[in-house]
Amino acid sequence: MTLKAEIETLPAGDRVLRRGKGLLKVLVTLLAIFAFAAWIALGVVLYADAGRDLRLAAALAAAVSTEALFWSVAALLGVSVLEARKAIWRRITGFLAR
């Protein structure tokens, strides 16, 4: 079975989701580049012993870009990744609550 025939047999909603994955892959790639650059910038700022405000801004940029990258990868891979993360957080917070 060819890919085209397989996609044509999918319900309309599934076809739209598959077609939109290309844009999501580009978004994930751009976010990965930005997150990598943000972490390098954070390392440079920490190594240069910059002021508190600059360190805070660099750390915030690295954290937000990494979180955005995580959620976009989760959207690309599907709901199972989100469910696994919820289970991990339940386990961590349950462990700390004891």
TORZAGU-253332 format. One record per atom (N, C-alpha, C): residue in three letters; atom name; x, y, z. Coordinates in steps of 0.001 Angstrom, whole numbers, plus 500000, padded with zeros to 6 digits. Layout:
<pts>
PT   nulum   lolo        u        v        w
PT     Ala     CA        X        Y        Z
...
</pts>
This chain:
<pts>
PT   nulum   lolo        u        v        w
PT     Met      N   500851   498824   500000
PT     Met     CA   500000   500000   500000
PT     Met      C   500893   501235   500000
PT     Thr      N   500623   502169   499141
PT     Thr     CA   501420   503391   499080
PT     Thr      C   500951   504374   500137
PT     Leu      N   501803   505322   500405
PT     Leu     CA   501471   506316   501414
PT     Leu      C   500261   507133   500987
PT     Lys      N   500195   507480   499716
PT     Lys     CA   499072   508279   499235
PT     Lys      C   497752   507525   499416
PT     Ala      N   497748   506244   499094
PT     Ala     CA   496523   505465   499261
PT     Ala      C   496167   505335   500734
PT     Glu      N   497177   505223   501599
PT     Glu     CA   496922   505106   503040
PT     Glu      C   496316   506399   503582
PT     Ile      N   496829   507528   503149
PT     Ile     CA   496308   508809   503617
PT     Ile      C   494898   509039   503080
PT     Glu      N   494635   508623   501867
PT     Glu     CA   493305   508816   501293
PT     Glu      C   492249   507990   502016
PT     Thr      N   492638   506880   502642
PT     Thr     CA   491669   506052   503353
PT     Thr      C   491426   506536   504777
PT     Leu      N   492231   507488   505250
PT     Leu     CA   492044   508004   506597
PT     Leu      C   490823   508919   506642
PT     Pro      N   490199   509025   507814
PT     Pro     CA   489121   510016   507958
PT     Pro      C   489675   511420   507727
PT     Ala      N   488806   512353   507409
PT     Ala     CA   489222   513711   507045
PT     Ala      C   490048   514373   508151
PT     Gly      N   489676   514205   509406
PT     Gly     CA   490405   514815   510513
PT     Gly      C   491829   514308   510609
PT     Asp      N   492049   513010   510388
PT     Asp     CA   493389   512446   510440
PT     Asp      C   494257   512975   509308
PT     Arg      N   493673   513180   508136
PT     Arg     CA   494434   513713   507011
PT     Arg      C   494921   515121   507317
PT     Val      N   494087   515921   507942
PT     Val     CA   494475   517283   508286
PT     Val      C   495611   517253   509296
PT     Leu      N   495535   516369   510278
PT     Leu     CA   496595   516269   511273
PT     Leu      C   497907   515850   510644
PT     Arg      N   497873   514913   509726
PT     Arg     CA   499106   514463   509086
PT     Arg      C   499703   515557   508211
PT     Arg      N   498842   516315   507543
PT     Arg     CA   499323   517384   506683
PT     Arg      C   499958   518489   507522
PT     Gly      N   499444   518744   508716
PT     Gly     CA   499966   519789   509580
PT     Gly      C   501251   519426   510290
PT     Lys      N   501667   518180   510231
PT     Lys     CA   502882   517746   510922
PT     Lys      C   504128   518405   510323
PT     Gly      N   504106   518723   509028
PT     Gly     CA   505265   519364   508414
PT     Gly      C   505556   520711   509045
PT     Leu      N   504525   521506   509243
PT     Leu     CA   504681   522806   509890
PT     Leu      C   505157   522629   511332
PT     Leu      N   504634   521639   512006
PT     Leu     CA   505036   521382   513391
PT     Leu      C   506498   520943   513464
PT     Lys      N   506957   520175   512484
PT     Lys     CA   508368   519763   512452
PT     Lys      C   509281   520968   512259
PT     Val      N   508870   521892   511406
PT     Val     CA   509657   523110   511200
PT     Val      C   509685   523926   512496
PT     Leu      N   508548   524032   513163
PT     Leu     CA   508474   524760   514422
PT     Leu      C   509380   524122   515477
PT     Val      N   509362   522807   515567
PT     Val     CA   510209   522102   516534
PT     Val      C   511677   522354   516223
PT     Thr      N   512042   522327   514961
PT     Thr     CA   513432   522577   514577
PT     Thr      C   513865   523986   514960
PT     Leu      N   513026   524971   514675
PT     Leu     CA   513352   526355   515033
PT     Leu      C   513438   526538   516548
PT     Leu      N   512514   525911   517275
PT     Leu     CA   512558   526005   518741
PT     Leu      C   513787   525313   519311
PT     Ala      N   514203   524211   518698
PT     Ala     CA   515407   523506   519157
PT     Ala      C   516646   524384   518958
PT     Ile      N   516718   525051   517822
PT     Ile     CA   517850   525952   517564
PT     Ile      C   517842   527097   518574
PT     Phe      N   516662   527668   518807
PT     Phe     CA   516558   528773   519760
PT     Phe      C   516908   528324   521182
PT     Ala      N   516426   527152   521591
PT     Ala     CA   516728   526651   522936
PT     Ala      C   518224   526387   523093
PT     Phe      N   518828   525793   522068
PT     Phe     CA   520268   525526   522113
PT     Phe      C   521047   526836   522233
PT     Ala      N   520650   527838   521444
PT     Ala     CA   521315   529145   521507
PT     Ala      C   521100   529803   522867
PT     Ala      N   519921   529641   523440
PT     Ala     CA   519641   530228   524753
PT     Ala      C   520505   529591   525836
PT     Trp      N   520708   528286   525755
PT     Trp     CA   521558   527621   526748
PT     Trp      C   523024   528008   526574
PT     Ile      N   523458   528177   525327
PT     Ile     CA   524833   528650   525107
PT     Ile      C   524984   530067   525648
PT     Ala      N   523988   530902   525397
PT     Ala     CA   524033   532275   525914
PT     Ala      C   524064   532284   527440
PT     Leu      N   523302   531411   528061
PT     Leu     CA   523325   531321   529524
PT     Leu      C   524713   530925   530016
PT     Gly      N   525330   529970   529356
PT     Gly     CA   526692   529574   529736
PT     Gly      C   527682   530714   529592
PT     Val      N   527567   531465   528515
PT     Val     CA   528461   532606   528297
PT     Val      C   528236   533671   529362
PT     Val      N   526983   533942   529668
PT     Val     CA   526666   534956   530688
PT     Val      C   527195   534518   532053
PT     Leu      N   527030   533261   532387
PT     Leu     CA   527538   532785   533680
PT     Leu      C   529060   532790   533722
PT     Tyr      N   529683   532422   532602
PT     Tyr     CA   531146   532414   532547
PT     Tyr      C   531714   533829   532628
PT     Ala      N   531015   534782   532012
PT     Ala     CA   531482   536173   532004
PT     Ala      C   531198   536884   533321
PT     Asp      N   530508   536212   534212
PT     Asp     CA   530166   536777   535520
PT     Asp      C   529434   538115   535356
PT     Ala      N   528381   538070   534550
PT     Ala     CA   527579   539268   534281
PT     Ala      C   526719   539603   535497
PT     Gly      N   526024   540699   535388
PT     Gly     CA   525180   541154   536484
PT     Gly      C   523980   540247   536712
PT     Arg      N   523345   540454   537855
PT     Arg     CA   522209   539614   538254
PT     Arg      C   521071   539666   537246
PT     Asp      N   520752   540857   536753
PT     Asp     CA   519635   541010   535818
PT     Asp      C   519877   540244   534524
PT     Leu      N   521094   540315   534006
PT     Leu     CA   521421   539611   532763
PT     Leu      C   521405   538096   532974
PT     Arg      N   521908   537649   534125
PT     Arg     CA   521865   536203   534434
PT     Arg      C   520431   535716   534533
PT     Leu      N   519579   536500   535177
PT     Leu     CA   518174   536134   535322
PT     Leu      C   517478   536087   533965
PT     Ala      N   517743   537071   533118
PT     Ala     CA   517134   537100   531784
PT     Ala      C   517588   535917   530946
PT     Ala      N   518875   535578   531001
PT     Ala     CA   519395   534446   530234
PT     Ala      C   518812   533129   530745
PT     Ala      N   518706   532978   532052
PT     Ala     CA   518131   531758   532619
PT     Ala      C   516656   531635   532260
PT     Leu      N   515944   532747   532301
PT     Leu     CA   514530   532738   531943
PT     Leu      C   514344   532382   530466
PT     Ala      N   515157   532944   529599
PT     Ala     CA   515071   532633   528166
PT     Ala      C   515364   531154   527915
PT     Ala      N   516361   530610   528592
PT     Ala     CA   516690   529192   528417
PT     Ala      C   515562   528302   528929
PT     Ala      N   514985   528655   530065
PT     Ala     CA   513914   527839   530636
PT     Ala      C   512655   527872   529775
PT     Val      N   512260   529063   529342
PT     Val     CA   511040   529195   528544
PT     Val      C   511205   528532   527181
PT     Ser      N   512369   528708   526564
PT     Ser     CA   512579   528097   525250
PT     Ser      C   512627   526576   525352
PT     Thr      N   513196   526053   526415
PT     Thr     CA   513224   524601   526598
PT     Thr      C   511831   524053   526853
PT     Glu      N   511042   524753   527625
PT     Glu     CA   509666   524317   527891
PT     Glu      C   508829   524358   526614
PT     Ala      N   508993   525418   525821
PT     Ala     CA   508279   525501   524542
PT     Ala      C   508699   524363   523615
PT     Leu      N   509980   524053   523615
PT     Leu     CA   510470   522937   522803
PT     Leu      C   509866   521621   523273
PT     Phe      N   509807   521419   524584
PT     Phe     CA   509239   520177   525115
PT     Phe      C   507786   520010   524688
PT     Trp      N   506990   521058   524840
PT     Trp     CA   505568   520933   524520
PT     Trp      C   505323   520790   523026
PT     Ser      N   506151   521419   522205
PT     Ser     CA   505969   521249   520760
PT     Ser      C   506383   519850   520327
PT     Val      N   507421   519279   520942
PT     Val     CA   507791   517889   520648
PT     Val      C   506689   516950   521128
PT     Ala      N   506111   517247   522280
PT     Ala     CA   505008   516435   522781
PT     Ala      C   503820   516486   521829
PT     Ala      N   503540   517655   521282
PT     Ala     CA   502446   517766   520313
PT     Ala      C   502762   516994   519044
PT     Leu      N   504024   516990   518655
PT     Leu     CA   504428   516259   517455
PT     Leu      C   504327   514753   517668
PT     Leu      N   504710   514284   518839
PT     Leu     CA   504696   512846   519106
PT     Leu      C   503320   512329   519501
PT     Gly      N   502504   513174   520067
PT     Gly     CA   501166   512741   520430
PT     Gly      C   500894   512839   521911
PT     Val      N   499707   512406   522291
PT     Val     CA   499216   512557   523655
PT     Val      C   499936   511627   524631
PT     Ser      N   500478   510520   524176
PT     Ser     CA   501103   509565   525091
PT     Ser      C   502264   510193   525858
PT     Val      N   502992   511111   525238
PT     Val     CA   504080   511786   525932
PT     Val      C   503532   512665   527050
PT     Leu      N   502430   513345   526778
PT     Leu     CA   501817   514196   527797
PT     Leu      C   501328   513365   528983
PT     Glu      N   500739   512235   528698
PT     Glu     CA   500262   511365   529772
PT     Glu      C   501433   510832   530598
PT     Ala      N   502530   510510   529944
PT     Ala     CA   503708   510019   530667
PT     Ala      C   504270   511111   531576
PT     Arg      N   504279   512346   531100
PT     Arg     CA   504792   513435   531929
PT     Arg      C   503889   513665   533139
PT     Lys      N   502598   513564   532938
PT     Lys     CA   501675   513698   534073
PT     Lys      C   501944   512619   535112
PT     Ala      N   502170   511402   534649
PT     Ala     CA   502438   510299   535574
PT     Ala      C   503743   510532   536335
PT     Ile      N   504746   511054   535645
PT     Ile     CA   506027   511343   536306
PT     Ile      C   505838   512404   537381
PT     Trp      N   505109   513469   537056
PT     Trp     CA   504888   514528   538035
PT     Trp      C   504053   514034   539219
PT     Arg      N   503073   513172   538946
PT     Arg     CA   502294   512602   540056
PT     Arg      C   503197   511791   540974
PT     Arg      N   504103   511074   540385
PT     Arg     CA   505022   510251   541184
PT     Arg      C   505957   511123   542012
PT     Ile      N   506487   512180   541401
PT     Ile     CA   507404   513075   542116
PT     Ile      C   506683   513801   543249
PT     Thr      N   505520   514360   542947
PT     Thr     CA   504810   515111   543989
PT     Thr      C   504248   514165   545054
PT     Gly      N   503897   512954   544682
PT     Gly     CA   503446   511982   545673
PT     Gly      C   504578   511564   546591
PT     Phe      N   505789   511452   546029
PT     Phe     CA   506953   511082   546816
PT     Phe      C   507305   512179   547807
PT     Leu      N   507208   513442   547385
PT     Leu     CA   507537   514551   548253
PT     Leu      C   506465   514803   549311
PT     Ala      N   505247   514389   549052
PT     Ala     CA   504147   514618   549984
PT     Ala      C   504182   513662   551166
PT     Arg      N   504927   512590   551043
PT     Arg     CA   504980   511610   552147
PT     Arg      C   505655   512119   553365
</pts>
